[in-house]
Amino acid sequence: MNIGYLDNAQTIYDSAKENIDAFLYNLSNKGYKDILLYGAGEVAEILLQTITSKNTPINVLAVIDDNLKKQQKYLVNKQIISFKEALDYKHDAILISSYANNEIIYMNLVSTGYDKNKIIKYFDI
């Protein structure tokens, strides 16, 4: 039974990785190169690991997070910064890398006047 569970878990993991690869490939084809991730959680970690291991043309400059305890720390060798600090980075877009706070982050970005055309949602709910 454990072997069956592990086999199914590996299949799900492989499928998720393929979806991430396709998503990153599409971003690259749309001309995005230098991006910021918003949300320093598991999704950001998986995205960063995939980008690093695949040597994709997408360059993550830093990870934005509103949690003060996370800021100035690192996630997969990328510094976690505040949104205010993010504005100092020359970037093509912000990719929302949070499932739970996807809409909240989007609305917060829009309310600050951040260009909607530069907001990318990984989870388009």
C-alpha positions as CSV (number, residue, x, y, z in Angstrom):
1,M,0.0,0.0,0.0
2,N,2.8,2.4,0.8
3,I,4.5,1.7,-2.5
4,G,1.2,2.6,-4.3
5,Y,0.9,5.8,-2.3
6,L,4.5,6.8,-3.1
7,D,4.0,6.0,-6.8
8,N,0.8,8.2,-6.9
9,A,2.6,11.0,-5.1
10,Q,5.5,10.9,-7.6
11,T,3.0,11.0,-10.5
12,I,1.3,14.1,-9.0
13,Y,4.7,15.7,-8.4
14,D,5.8,15.0,-12.0
15,S,2.6,16.4,-13.3
16,A,2.9,19.6,-11.2
17,K,6.5,20.1,-12.4
18,E,5.4,19.7,-16.0
19,N,2.7,22.4,-15.4
20,I,5.2,24.7,-13.9
21,D,7.6,24.2,-16.8
22,A,4.9,25.0,-19.3
23,F,3.9,28.1,-17.3
24,L,7.5,29.4,-17.2
25,Y,7.9,28.6,-20.9
26,N,4.8,30.7,-21.7
27,L,6.0,33.6,-19.5
28,S,9.3,33.6,-21.4
29,N,7.5,33.5,-24.7
30,K,5.5,36.5,-23.7
31,G,8.7,38.5,-23.2
32,Y,9.0,38.3,-19.4
33,K,12.5,38.0,-18.2
34,D,13.1,39.8,-14.9
35,I,10.3,39.2,-12.4
36,L,9.5,39.4,-8.7
37,L,7.6,36.8,-6.9
38,Y,5.0,37.9,-4.4
39,G,4.4,35.5,-1.5
40,A,7.3,33.7,0.2
41,G,5.8,30.3,0.8
42,E,5.9,26.8,-0.6
43,V,4.7,27.8,-4.1
44,A,7.5,30.4,-4.4
45,E,10.0,27.8,-3.2
46,I,8.9,25.3,-5.8
47,L,8.9,27.9,-8.6
48,L,12.4,29.0,-7.6
49,Q,13.7,25.5,-7.4
50,T,12.3,24.7,-10.8
51,I,13.7,27.9,-12.4
52,T,17.1,27.1,-10.9
53,S,17.2,23.5,-11.9
54,K,15.9,24.0,-15.4
55,N,18.1,27.1,-16.1
56,T,15.1,28.9,-17.6
57,P,15.4,32.4,-19.1
58,I,13.2,33.7,-16.3
59,N,15.2,35.6,-13.7
60,V,13.6,36.1,-10.3
61,L,15.1,39.2,-8.8
62,A,13.6,38.8,-5.3
63,V,10.6,37.6,-3.4
64,I,8.1,40.1,-1.9
65,D,6.3,39.2,1.3
66,D,4.2,41.4,3.7
67,N,5.3,39.3,6.8
68,L,8.0,41.4,8.5
69,K,9.5,38.2,10.1
70,K,10.2,36.9,6.6
71,Q,11.7,40.1,5.2
72,Q,15.5,40.3,4.8
73,K,15.8,36.5,4.9
74,Y,16.3,34.3,1.9
75,L,14.2,31.7,0.1
76,V,16.2,29.5,-2.3
77,N,19.0,32.2,-2.5
78,K,16.6,35.0,-3.2
79,Q,16.1,37.8,-0.7
80,I,12.7,38.4,0.7
81,I,11.8,42.1,0.6
82,S,8.8,44.4,1.2
83,F,6.6,45.7,-1.6
84,K,8.1,49.2,-1.0
85,E,11.6,47.8,-1.7
86,A,10.4,46.0,-4.7
87,L,9.6,49.3,-6.4
88,D,13.4,49.9,-6.5
89,Y,13.9,46.8,-8.7
90,K,13.8,47.2,-12.5
91,H,11.4,44.3,-13.4
92,D,9.0,43.2,-16.1
93,A,6.3,41.9,-13.8
94,I,5.2,40.6,-10.4
95,L,4.1,37.0,-10.3
96,I,1.7,36.2,-7.4
97,S,3.1,33.0,-5.9
98,S,0.5,32.5,-3.2
99,Y,-2.6,30.3,-3.5
100,A,-4.3,31.4,-0.2
101,N,-3.7,35.1,-0.7
102,N,-3.9,35.3,-4.5
103,E,-6.8,37.7,-4.7
104,I,-5.8,39.8,-1.6
105,I,-2.3,40.4,-3.1
106,Y,-3.8,41.2,-6.5
107,M,-6.2,43.7,-5.0
108,N,-3.5,45.3,-2.8
109,L,-1.2,45.7,-5.9
110,V,-4.1,47.3,-7.9
111,S,-4.9,49.6,-4.9
112,T,-1.3,50.9,-4.9
113,G,-1.7,51.9,-8.6
114,Y,0.6,49.1,-9.7
115,D,0.1,48.4,-13.5
116,K,-2.4,45.5,-13.9
117,N,-0.7,44.5,-17.1
118,K,2.4,43.7,-15.0
119,I,0.6,41.4,-12.6
120,I,0.8,37.7,-13.3
121,K,-1.4,35.2,-11.4
122,Y,0.0,31.7,-11.1
123,F,-3.4,30.6,-9.7
124,D,-6.1,32.2,-11.8
125,I,-9.1,31.5,-9.6
